[in-house]
């Protein structure tokens, strides 16, 4: 049964993406129209774990709603018209950018009816947004059906009238009256009073305490106007966006800037180690002890890294010191949303770091770049590894290693554990990318953390996985240990550059490691249940430690060989 359900899910995921791609090239669709209904039907067939009770008509999914609204612009629930655009100069007007809490993208409220969302990261971002919007429309229509009597007049229920009263704010509610309103809200959305109160506190803040009431009210109102055909919901894709997607427009600009900075600093002919990771762990391991005068701490001080993560003044001190010591920082302006750090190891003092025992003698350069998103990983890596032309001369990138460190969903363990992939399998296809990982299971023996080694699935979207398909990947001969969104895309670009197009040396070594941000098979541990917080500090820095050790040891061996 599980296998047949897994096949049904896989087929639905493939069809969903084909449908989304078709609608993108078509240029627009109506969520309540035939195309919109088709996408909803496929999402309901998949029934992802992250969207919980989405398929239950009498129950509003609160955790899923929070997850989605954190990744969409504030106020989107009020808008009937949503336009997906490229970077088309809205910042040159008087529009204030709205940046979602959990996604780095600029959005613009054009008027009371329309929200524009800038898409700069390629197809994966389009799929991500459309998946979130589809869930939002499903919940909106569910709320509408629970809020109004479904006849030709769409008469509001008593509970909805009370919610409307809270939203309009014409009457000052006492605490007791607000609790009574919350009881009515809980009965409308099919949740307990306790669940509704928790959601009220989670959604709201000091500036907007009644945000949950407003979200429920506006979702119902916009859905009702669509049902009555007084203001039908529409999603549009701009002509510029359609023109740019798939053409590496932002990736090429980003890679050219990085190579230009390497050239300007005379680092373009040096051995290069590329690391895709966060913007803090490499910097902190190499500079934090000296920056914060912790010269006695030559071992890995996870407590210190936790404190830095928690305190802005410490982060600022480390960044200031790193820049003074020669670290180059590129604040990305290309539109790719990927910042870069460049570290010349020949100028880096390792005496007060966990690497003081490694007799490093090379002139290697480390380039750390921020996380890519889905298919964008292929675009940026492919462009970065291409030869660089400067004043008529062509320079090959001297890439010695590529390391990918990221967050992933774990199947075999729990939050905070570590995954060491031996291959990436691309979901929905038989495409697979086996590789020799320079990081091994033996590198991660630890009393507190567990580590797992095996194949990992590169998924089309983390918010589309359900229990059946994940169990299938874990329990059958695939023996998958986790899922993430970029691995296969990175490895495809590395293999093309090193083995086919010969843009870089085939002798490079690769290192992949992920720490578990969630366990999508475990209730209460999915992405919608919240982040890792400080639990993520140790796995992040243990992976960083091992990556930097291998890089520095490669410089040590090279120096010994020369002698």
C-alpha positions as CSV (number, residue, x, y, z in Angstrom):
1,X,0.0,0.0,0.0
2,X,2.8,2.4,1.0
3,X,4.7,1.8,-2.3
4,X,1.6,2.4,-4.5
5,X,0.8,5.5,-2.5
6,X,4.4,6.6,-2.9
7,X,4.1,6.1,-6.7
8,X,0.9,8.1,-6.7
9,X,2.6,10.9,-4.9
10,X,5.7,10.9,-7.1
11,X,3.4,11.1,-10.2
12,X,1.4,13.9,-8.6
13,X,4.6,15.9,-7.8
14,X,5.8,15.5,-11.4
15,X,2.4,16.6,-12.8
16,X,2.2,19.5,-10.4
17,X,5.5,20.9,-11.6
18,X,4.7,20.3,-15.3
19,X,1.4,22.1,-14.7
20,X,3.1,25.0,-12.9
21,X,5.7,25.3,-15.7
22,X,2.9,25.4,-18.3
23,X,1.0,28.1,-16.4
24,X,4.2,30.1,-16.0
25,X,4.8,30.2,-19.8
26,X,1.1,30.8,-20.4
27,X,1.5,34.0,-18.3
28,X,-1.5,33.9,-15.9
29,X,-4.2,31.7,-14.3
30,X,-7.1,32.0,-12.0
31,X,-6.9,30.0,-8.7
32,X,-10.6,29.3,-8.9
33,X,-10.5,28.4,-12.6
34,X,-9.8,25.0,-14.2
35,X,-6.0,25.3,-14.0
36,X,-6.1,26.5,-10.4
37,X,-8.4,23.7,-9.4
38,X,-6.1,21.2,-11.1
39,X,-3.1,22.4,-9.1
40,X,-5.2,22.2,-5.9
41,X,-6.3,18.7,-6.7
42,X,-2.7,17.6,-7.2
43,X,-1.6,19.2,-3.9
44,X,-4.4,17.5,-2.1
45,X,-3.4,14.2,-3.6
46,X,0.1,14.7,-2.4
47,X,-1.2,15.9,1.0
48,X,2.2,17.0,2.3
49,X,3.1,16.5,6.0
50,X,4.0,20.2,6.4
51,X,0.4,21.2,5.6
52,X,-1.1,19.0,8.3
53,X,-4.9,19.1,8.2
54,X,-5.2,20.8,4.8
55,X,-7.5,18.1,3.5
56,X,-10.0,18.3,6.4
57,X,-12.8,20.7,5.3
58,X,-13.9,21.5,8.8
59,X,-10.4,22.3,10.3
60,X,-8.1,25.2,9.4
61,X,-4.4,24.3,9.4
62,X,-2.7,26.8,11.7
63,X,0.9,25.6,11.7
64,X,0.9,25.3,7.9
65,X,-0.7,28.8,7.7
66,X,2.1,30.3,9.8
67,X,4.8,28.4,7.8
68,X,3.4,29.8,4.5
69,X,2.7,33.4,5.7
70,X,6.3,33.6,7.1
71,X,7.5,33.0,3.5
72,X,5.0,35.4,1.7
73,X,4.7,39.2,2.1
74,X,2.7,40.6,4.9
75,X,-0.8,41.6,3.6
76,X,-1.0,39.0,0.8
77,X,-4.1,37.7,2.3
78,X,-5.9,40.9,1.4
79,X,-4.9,40.8,-2.3
80,X,-6.8,39.3,-5.1
81,X,-4.1,40.0,-7.8
82,X,-0.7,38.5,-7.3
83,X,2.0,39.3,-9.9
84,X,5.3,37.4,-10.0
85,X,8.0,39.7,-11.5
86,X,11.7,39.9,-12.0
87,X,13.8,42.8,-10.7
88,X,12.0,45.5,-12.8
89,X,12.9,48.7,-10.9
90,X,10.0,48.9,-8.4
91,X,12.6,50.1,-5.9
92,X,13.1,53.2,-8.0
93,X,9.5,54.3,-7.3
94,X,8.0,55.3,-4.0
95,X,7.0,51.7,-3.2
96,X,8.2,50.4,0.2
97,X,9.7,46.9,-0.2
98,X,8.0,44.2,2.0
99,X,10.5,41.4,2.9
100,X,8.9,38.1,4.2
101,X,10.1,36.9,7.6
102,X,11.7,33.7,6.3
103,X,12.5,34.5,2.6
104,X,15.0,37.1,1.2
105,X,12.8,38.5,-1.5
106,X,11.4,42.0,-2.2
107,X,7.7,42.3,-2.5
108,X,5.6,45.5,-3.3
109,X,2.1,46.3,-2.4
110,X,1.0,48.1,-5.6
111,X,-2.5,49.1,-4.4
112,X,-5.1,47.6,-2.1
113,X,-5.8,44.8,-4.6
114,X,-2.4,43.8,-5.9
115,X,0.9,42.4,-4.5
116,X,4.0,42.1,-6.6
117,X,6.6,39.4,-5.7
118,X,10.1,39.6,-7.1
119,X,11.5,36.3,-8.2
120,X,15.2,36.2,-8.6
121,X,16.2,32.7,-7.8
122,X,14.8,30.8,-10.8
123,X,12.2,28.1,-11.3
124,X,12.5,26.6,-7.8
125,X,11.4,29.9,-6.3
126,X,8.4,30.1,-8.7
127,X,7.4,26.5,-7.7
128,X,7.9,27.4,-4.0
129,X,5.7,30.5,-4.2
130,X,3.0,28.8,-6.2
131,X,2.9,25.8,-3.8
132,X,2.5,28.2,-0.8
133,X,-0.2,30.2,-2.6
134,X,-2.1,27.1,-3.6
135,X,-2.2,26.0,0.1
136,X,-3.3,29.5,1.0
137,X,-6.2,29.4,-1.5
138,X,-7.3,26.0,-0.2
139,X,-7.4,27.3,3.3
140,X,-9.1,30.6,2.2
141,X,-11.9,28.7,0.5
142,X,-12.3,26.4,3.5
143,X,-12.6,29.5,5.8
144,X,-15.1,31.0,3.4
145,X,-17.3,27.9,3.5
146,X,-17.1,27.8,7.3
147,X,-17.9,31.6,7.6
148,X,-20.8,31.9,5.3
149,X,-24.0,30.0,4.6
150,X,-23.6,28.7,1.1
151,X,-26.7,29.9,-0.7
152,X,-27.2,32.7,-3.3
153,X,-26.8,35.4,-0.5
154,X,-23.7,34.0,1.3
155,X,-25.1,35.1,4.6
156,X,-22.3,35.4,7.3
157,X,-22.4,33.2,10.4
158,X,-22.6,34.8,13.9
159,X,-19.0,33.8,14.5
160,X,-17.8,35.6,11.4
161,X,-19.7,38.8,12.4
162,X,-17.9,38.8,15.7
163,X,-14.5,38.3,13.9
164,X,-15.4,41.2,11.6
165,X,-16.1,43.4,14.6
166,X,-12.7,42.7,16.1
167,X,-11.0,43.4,12.7
168,X,-12.7,46.7,12.1
169,X,-11.6,47.9,15.5
170,X,-14.6,50.2,16.0
171,X,-15.3,48.8,19.5
172,X,-12.7,48.5,22.3
173,X,-12.7,44.9,23.5
174,X,-12.0,44.0,27.1
175,X,-9.8,41.0,27.8
176,X,-12.9,38.9,28.6
177,X,-14.7,40.0,25.4
178,X,-11.5,39.2,23.4
179,X,-11.5,35.7,24.9
180,X,-15.2,35.3,23.9
181,X,-14.2,36.4,20.4
182,X,-11.4,33.8,20.4
183,X,-13.9,31.1,21.4
184,X,-16.1,32.0,18.4
185,X,-13.0,32.0,16.2
186,X,-11.9,28.6,17.5
187,X,-15.4,27.2,16.7
188,X,-15.3,28.6,13.2
189,X,-11.9,27.3,12.3
190,X,-12.5,23.9,13.9
191,X,-9.7,24.2,16.5
192,X,-9.7,24.0,20.3
193,X,-9.7,27.2,22.3
194,X,-6.2,26.4,23.5
195,X,-4.9,25.9,20.0
196,X,-6.5,29.1,18.8
197,X,-5.1,31.1,21.8
198,X,-1.6,29.7,21.1
199,X,-2.0,30.7,17.4
200,X,-3.3,34.2,18.4
201,X,-0.2,34.8,20.4
202,X,2.2,33.3,17.8
203,X,0.7,35.3,14.9
204,X,0.3,38.5,16.7
205,X,2.8,41.0,18.2
206,X,2.7,44.3,20.2
207,X,2.1,46.3,17.0
208,X,-0.5,43.9,15.5
209,X,-2.0,41.7,18.3
210,X,-5.1,40.8,16.4
211,X,-3.3,39.6,13.3
212,X,-4.8,36.1,13.4
213,X,-8.4,37.6,13.3
214,X,-7.3,39.8,10.3
215,X,-5.8,36.9,8.4
216,X,-8.9,34.7,8.8
217,X,-11.2,37.6,8.0
218,X,-9.3,38.7,4.9
219,X,-8.8,35.2,3.5
220,X,-12.6,34.6,3.8
221,X,-13.4,38.0,2.3
222,X,-11.2,37.7,-0.8
223,X,-12.4,34.1,-1.3
224,X,-16.0,35.3,-1.1
225,X,-15.5,38.1,-3.6
226,X,-14.0,35.4,-6.0
227,X,-16.9,33.1,-5.4
228,X,-19.4,35.9,-6.1
229,X,-17.2,37.0,-9.1
230,X,-17.1,40.6,-7.9
231,X,-13.3,40.5,-7.7
232,X,-11.8,37.2,-9.1
233,X,-8.4,36.2,-7.9
234,X,-5.6,36.1,-10.5
235,X,-1.9,35.2,-10.6
236,X,0.2,36.8,-13.3
237,X,3.8,36.3,-14.5
238,X,5.5,39.3,-16.0
239,X,7.0,39.2,-19.5
240,X,10.5,40.1,-18.1
241,X,10.4,37.2,-15.7
242,X,9.4,34.8,-18.4
243,X,12.3,36.2,-20.5
244,X,14.9,35.8,-17.8
245,X,14.1,32.5,-16.1
246,X,16.5,29.7,-17.2
247,X,19.0,32.1,-18.8
248,X,21.3,32.5,-15.8
249,X,20.7,36.2,-15.9
250,X,21.5,36.8,-12.2
251,X,23.9,33.9,-11.8
252,X,26.2,35.2,-14.5
253,X,26.2,38.7,-13.0
254,X,27.0,37.2,-9.6
255,X,29.8,35.0,-10.8
256,X,31.4,37.8,-12.9
257,X,31.5,40.0,-9.8
258,X,33.2,37.3,-7.7
259,X,35.8,36.7,-10.4
260,X,36.4,40.4,-10.8
261,X,37.1,40.7,-7.1
262,X,39.5,37.7,-7.1
263,X,41.3,39.3,-10.1
264,X,41.5,42.8,-8.5
265,X,43.1,41.3,-5.4
266,X,45.5,39.1,-7.4
267,X,43.9,35.9,-6.1
268,X,42.7,34.5,-9.4
269,X,45.7,32.2,-10.0
270,X,45.7,30.8,-6.4
271,X,44.3,27.4,-5.4
272,X,40.6,28.0,-4.6
273,X,38.4,26.2,-2.1
274,X,34.7,26.9,-2.7
275,X,32.3,26.5,0.3
276,X,28.5,26.9,0.0
277,X,27.4,27.5,3.6
278,X,26.2,30.1,6.1
279,X,28.0,33.5,6.5
280,X,29.2,33.0,10.0
281,X,30.7,29.6,10.9
282,X,33.9,29.7,8.7
283,X,34.5,33.3,9.7
284,X,34.0,32.6,13.5
285,X,36.3,29.6,13.5
286,X,39.1,31.5,11.9
287,X,38.8,34.8,13.6
288,X,36.5,34.7,16.7
289,X,39.2,33.8,19.3
290,X,41.5,36.6,18.3
291,X,38.6,39.1,17.7
292,X,37.2,38.4,21.2
293,X,40.6,38.0,22.9
294,X,40.0,34.3,23.6
295,X,43.6,33.3,23.0
296,X,43.5,30.4,25.4
297,X,40.7,28.7,23.5
298,X,42.5,26.6,20.9
299,X,39.9,23.9,21.0
300,X,36.4,24.1,19.5
301,X,34.4,26.3,21.8
302,X,30.8,25.6,20.9
303,X,29.6,27.6,23.8
304,X,31.4,30.7,22.4
305,X,29.9,30.2,19.0
306,X,26.4,29.9,20.6
307,X,27.0,33.2,22.4
308,X,28.1,34.9,19.1
309,X,25.0,33.5,17.4
310,X,22.9,35.1,20.2
311,X,24.6,38.5,20.5
312,X,24.8,41.1,17.8
313,X,27.6,43.0,19.4
314,X,29.8,39.9,19.4
315,X,29.0,39.2,15.7
316,X,29.8,42.8,14.8
317,X,33.2,42.5,16.6
318,X,34.2,39.3,14.8
319,X,33.1,40.8,11.4
320,X,35.1,44.0,12.0
321,X,38.2,42.1,13.0
322,X,37.9,39.7,10.0
323,X,37.7,42.6,7.6
324,X,40.7,44.3,9.3
325,X,42.7,41.0,8.9
326,X,42.0,40.9,5.2
327,X,38.8,39.0,4.7
328,X,37.0,40.4,1.7
329,X,33.2,40.7,1.8
330,X,31.0,41.0,-1.3
331,X,27.6,42.3,-0.5
332,X,25.7,40.9,-3.5
333,X,24.0,43.4,-5.7
334,X,23.4,41.1,-8.7
335,X,19.9,40.0,-7.6
336,X,21.0,36.5,-6.8
337,X,20.8,37.2,-3.0
338,X,24.1,35.4,-2.4
339,X,26.7,37.2,-0.4
340,X,30.4,36.1,-0.5
341,X,33.4,36.0,1.8
342,X,36.9,35.6,0.4
343,X,39.7,34.6,2.8
344,X,43.4,34.5,1.8
345,X,44.8,31.7,4.0
346,X,48.4,32.9,3.5
347,X,47.4,36.0,5.6
348,X,45.3,34.2,8.2
349,X,46.8,33.5,11.6
350,X,45.8,30.0,12.7
351,X,47.6,30.1,16.1
352,X,44.5,30.8,18.1
353,X,42.2,28.6,16.1
354,X,41.2,24.9,16.4
355,X,43.7,24.4,13.5
356,X,46.9,25.5,15.3
357,X,48.4,22.0,15.1
358,X,48.1,21.8,11.3
359,X,51.3,23.0,9.7
360,X,49.6,24.7,6.8
361,X,52.0,26.3,4.3
362,X,50.0,26.9,1.2
363,X,48.7,30.1,-0.4
364,X,45.2,28.7,-0.9
365,X,42.1,31.0,-0.9
366,X,38.7,30.1,0.6
367,X,35.6,31.5,-0.9
368,X,32.4,31.1,1.2
369,X,29.1,31.9,-0.5
370,X,25.6,32.0,1.1
371,X,23.0,29.3,0.4
372,X,21.5,29.0,-3.0
373,X,17.8,28.0,-3.5
374,X,16.9,24.8,-5.5
375,X,17.8,25.0,-9.2
376,X,19.6,28.3,-8.6
377,X,22.4,26.1,-7.2
378,X,23.2,24.8,-10.7
379,X,23.1,28.3,-12.2
380,X,25.5,29.9,-9.7
381,X,27.9,26.9,-9.6
382,X,27.9,26.5,-13.4
383,X,28.7,30.2,-13.9
384,X,31.3,30.3,-11.1
385,X,33.3,27.4,-12.5
386,X,33.4,28.8,-16.1
387,X,36.7,30.3,-17.3
388,X,37.1,34.1,-16.7
389,X,38.0,36.5,-19.5
390,X,39.9,39.6,-18.6
391,X,41.4,42.0,-21.2
392,X,41.4,39.4,-23.9
393,X,43.0,36.7,-21.8
394,X,41.1,33.6,-20.5
395,X,41.8,32.3,-17.0
396,X,40.8,28.9,-15.8
397,X,39.5,28.7,-12.2
398,X,42.1,26.9,-10.0
399,X,39.5,25.0,-8.0
400,X,41.0,22.6,-5.6
401,X,37.8,21.6,-3.6
402,X,34.1,22.3,-3.4
403,X,32.2,21.9,-0.1
404,X,28.5,22.1,0.4
405,X,27.2,22.4,3.9
406,X,23.5,22.9,4.5
407,X,20.3,22.1,6.3
408,X,18.3,19.1,5.3
409,X,15.3,17.0,6.4
410,X,16.5,13.8,8.0
411,X,14.8,10.4,7.6
412,X,17.0,8.2,9.8
413,X,17.5,10.4,12.9
414,X,16.4,13.6,14.6
415,X,16.8,17.4,14.6
416,X,20.5,18.4,14.9
417,X,21.9,15.1,13.6
418,X,24.4,15.0,10.7
419,X,24.0,13.5,7.2
420,X,27.0,12.6,5.0
421,X,25.7,11.9,1.4
422,X,27.3,9.3,-0.9
423,X,25.1,10.3,-3.8
424,X,22.2,12.6,-4.7
425,X,19.1,11.2,-6.4
426,X,16.9,13.7,-8.1
427,X,13.2,13.3,-7.0
428,X,10.7,12.3,-9.7
429,X,13.4,11.0,-12.1
430,X,16.1,8.3,-12.2
431,X,18.8,10.9,-12.4
432,X,21.5,10.1,-9.9
433,X,24.9,11.6,-9.0
434,X,27.2,9.3,-7.1
435,X,30.5,10.9,-5.9
436,X,33.4,10.3,-3.6
437,X,32.8,12.4,-0.5
438,X,36.0,13.5,1.2
439,X,34.0,13.6,4.4
440,X,33.3,10.2,6.0
441,X,31.1,8.9,8.8
442,X,34.3,8.4,10.9
443,X,34.8,12.1,10.9
444,X,31.7,12.7,12.9
445,X,32.0,10.4,16.0
446,X,30.5,12.5,18.8
447,X,28.8,11.8,22.2
448,X,25.9,14.2,21.6
449,X,25.2,14.0,17.9
450,X,24.4,11.1,15.6
451,X,25.7,10.9,12.0
452,X,24.3,8.9,9.1
453,X,25.9,8.1,5.7
454,X,24.1,7.2,2.5
455,X,22.1,8.5,-0.5
456,X,20.2,11.7,-0.2
457,X,17.2,12.9,-2.2
458,X,17.3,16.3,-3.9
459,X,13.6,17.2,-3.9
460,X,11.7,19.7,-6.1
461,X,10.3,21.4,-3.0
462,X,10.6,20.6,0.7
463,X,6.9,21.5,1.3
464,X,5.6,18.7,-1.0
465,X,6.8,15.6,0.8
466,X,4.4,13.2,2.5
467,X,4.9,10.3,4.8
468,X,4.4,7.6,2.1
469,X,7.0,8.9,-0.3
470,X,9.5,9.6,2.5
471,X,9.0,6.1,4.0
472,X,9.5,4.6,0.5
473,X,12.8,6.4,0.0
474,X,14.0,5.4,3.5
475,X,12.8,1.8,3.7
476,X,13.3,0.4,0.2
477,X,16.6,-0.3,-1.4
478,X,17.1,3.4,-2.0
479,X,18.1,3.6,1.8
480,X,17.9,7.4,1.7
481,X,19.0,9.2,4.8
482,X,17.6,12.6,4.1
483,X,16.2,15.2,1.7
484,X,17.4,18.6,0.6
485,X,17.0,20.9,-2.5
486,X,20.4,21.8,-3.9
487,X,22.8,18.8,-3.8
488,X,22.0,17.2,-7.3
489,X,22.1,20.7,-8.9
490,X,25.5,21.5,-7.4
491,X,27.0,18.0,-8.3
492,X,25.6,18.3,-11.9
493,X,27.5,21.6,-12.3
494,X,30.7,20.3,-10.8
495,X,30.7,17.1,-12.9
496,X,30.0,19.1,-16.1
497,X,32.8,21.5,-15.4
498,X,35.4,18.9,-14.3
499,X,34.6,15.9,-16.4
500,X,33.0,17.1,-19.6
501,X,33.8,20.8,-20.4
502,X,37.1,20.7,-18.5
503,X,36.6,24.2,-17.1
504,X,38.3,23.1,-13.9
505,X,40.7,20.3,-12.9
506,X,39.2,16.8,-12.5
507,X,41.4,16.3,-9.5
508,X,39.4,18.4,-7.2
509,X,37.8,16.9,-4.0
510,X,34.3,17.4,-2.9
511,X,32.8,17.5,0.6
512,X,29.1,17.4,1.3
513,X,27.5,17.4,4.8
514,X,24.1,18.5,6.1
515,X,22.6,18.9,9.6
516,X,19.0,18.1,10.3
517,X,16.7,21.1,10.5
518,X,13.7,18.8,10.8
519,X,12.4,15.3,10.6
520,X,9.5,15.3,8.1
521,X,8.4,11.8,9.2
522,X,8.1,12.8,12.9
523,X,5.0,14.6,14.1
524,X,6.0,17.9,15.8
525,X,9.4,17.9,14.0
526,X,8.4,19.1,10.5
527,X,9.6,22.5,9.2
528,X,6.3,24.0,10.2
529,X,7.0,23.2,13.9
530,X,9.7,25.9,14.0
531,X,13.5,26.2,13.7
532,X,16.4,24.7,15.4
533,X,17.6,27.7,17.4
534,X,20.8,27.1,19.3
535,X,20.5,23.3,18.8
536,X,22.0,23.9,15.4
537,X,25.2,25.4,16.7
538,X,27.1,22.2,17.4
539,X,26.3,20.4,14.1
540,X,27.0,23.5,12.1
541,X,30.4,24.1,13.7
542,X,31.4,20.4,13.7
543,X,30.8,20.2,10.0
544,X,32.7,23.5,9.5
545,X,35.6,22.1,11.6
546,X,35.9,19.0,9.4
547,X,35.7,20.9,6.1
548,X,38.4,23.4,7.2
549,X,40.6,20.6,8.5
550,X,40.5,18.8,5.1
551,X,41.2,22.1,3.3
552,X,44.2,23.0,5.5
553,X,45.6,19.5,5.5
554,X,45.5,19.6,1.6
555,X,47.7,22.7,1.9
556,X,50.0,21.0,4.4
557,X,50.5,17.9,2.1
558,X,51.2,20.0,-0.9
559,X,53.9,22.0,1.0
560,X,55.5,18.7,2.2
561,X,55.5,17.4,-1.3
562,X,57.2,20.5,-2.7
563,X,60.0,20.1,0.0
